[in-house]
Amino acid sequence: MSHEQNKDVLYNQYSHRLAGIDQGESIIAEYVWLDGTGIELRAKCRTLPKRVSTVQEIPDWNYDGSSCYQACTENSEIILKPVAIFRDPFRGGYNIMVYCECW
């Protein structure tokens, strides 16, 4: 089995296990943004206590912009402002992908 085939098998086993987990009302929100290169995508996820239906229900978040080429080390906090939500095709269920602007 090739390395790529092995990765596919592992992914399928992982995603199949996730499908059987009861999340209750909680969802996983995967925040996604472009880094300072303007080319690379960055992402991080958090658990929200309930399902959301509008982008206004999703809280702002932050990260260290110096690691993403968006800020100097001395003043590196970047705020992620949600601008669009989509159903997460990888996790399924009511989990979402949150596309963000960086402030």
C-alpha positions as CSV (number, residue, x, y, z in Angstrom):
1,M,0.0,0.0,0.0
2,S,1.4,3.4,-0.9
3,H,1.8,6.3,1.5
4,E,-1.1,8.2,-0.1
5,Q,-3.4,5.1,0.1
6,N,-2.4,4.6,3.8
7,K,-3.3,8.3,4.5
8,D,-6.7,7.7,2.9
9,V,-7.4,4.6,5.0
10,L,-6.4,6.5,8.2
11,Y,-8.6,9.4,7.2
12,N,-11.6,7.2,6.5
13,Q,-11.2,5.4,9.8
14,Y,-10.9,8.7,11.7
15,S,-13.9,10.3,10.0
16,H,-16.0,7.2,10.4
17,R,-15.3,7.2,14.2
18,L,-16.3,10.9,14.4
19,A,-19.6,10.2,12.7
20,G,-20.7,8.0,15.6
21,I,-20.0,10.6,18.4
22,D,-23.1,12.3,19.9
23,Q,-22.3,16.0,20.1
24,G,-25.6,16.9,21.7
25,E,-26.2,20.6,20.9
26,S,-22.5,21.4,20.7
27,I,-20.8,22.0,17.4
28,I,-17.2,22.4,16.2
29,A,-16.5,25.7,14.4
30,E,-13.3,25.7,12.2
31,Y,-12.2,29.3,11.8
32,V,-10.3,29.7,8.5
33,W,-8.4,32.8,7.2
34,L,-5.6,33.8,4.8
35,D,-2.2,34.4,6.4
36,G,0.1,37.4,5.7
37,T,1.4,35.8,2.5
38,G,-2.1,36.2,1.0
39,I,-1.8,32.7,-0.3
40,E,-1.7,30.2,2.6
41,L,-4.8,29.2,4.5
42,R,-4.7,29.0,8.3
43,A,-7.3,27.4,10.6
44,K,-8.1,26.6,14.2
45,C,-11.2,25.1,15.7
46,R,-13.3,25.6,18.8
47,T,-16.4,24.1,20.3
48,L,-19.5,26.2,20.5
49,P,-22.2,25.3,23.0
50,K,-25.1,25.3,20.5
51,R,-25.9,25.2,16.8
52,V,-25.8,28.5,14.9
53,S,-27.7,29.7,11.9
54,T,-26.2,33.2,11.3
55,V,-22.7,34.6,11.2
56,Q,-23.7,37.1,13.8
57,E,-24.0,34.3,16.4
58,I,-20.4,33.3,16.1
59,P,-18.0,35.0,18.5
60,D,-14.8,36.8,17.3
61,W,-11.6,35.0,18.2
62,N,-7.9,35.8,18.2
63,Y,-4.5,34.4,17.5
64,D,-0.8,35.4,17.5
65,G,-0.3,37.2,14.2
66,S,3.5,37.1,14.4
67,S,3.4,33.4,13.5
68,C,1.3,34.1,10.4
69,Y,3.3,37.0,9.0
70,Q,0.6,39.5,10.0
71,A,2.1,41.3,13.0
72,C,5.3,42.2,14.8
73,T,6.1,40.2,18.0
74,E,5.5,43.2,20.3
75,N,1.9,43.7,19.2
76,S,0.8,40.5,17.7
77,E,-2.8,39.9,18.7
78,I,-5.0,39.5,15.6
79,I,-8.8,39.4,15.9
80,L,-10.7,36.9,13.7
81,K,-14.0,38.4,12.6
82,P,-16.4,35.9,11.1
83,V,-17.9,36.9,7.7
84,A,-19.4,33.7,6.3
85,I,-20.3,30.2,7.5
86,F,-20.7,26.9,5.7
87,R,-21.4,23.3,6.7
88,D,-18.2,21.5,7.4
89,P,-17.8,18.8,4.7
90,F,-15.1,17.0,6.7
91,R,-16.8,16.7,10.1
92,G,-20.3,16.6,8.8
93,G,-23.3,17.0,11.1
94,Y,-24.0,20.6,12.2
95,N,-20.3,21.4,12.4
96,I,-19.3,24.5,10.5
97,M,-16.5,26.2,8.7
98,V,-16.2,29.9,9.6
99,Y,-14.4,32.1,7.0
100,C,-12.9,35.2,8.7
101,E,-11.4,38.6,8.1
102,C,-8.3,39.5,10.2
103,W,-8.2,42.7,12.2
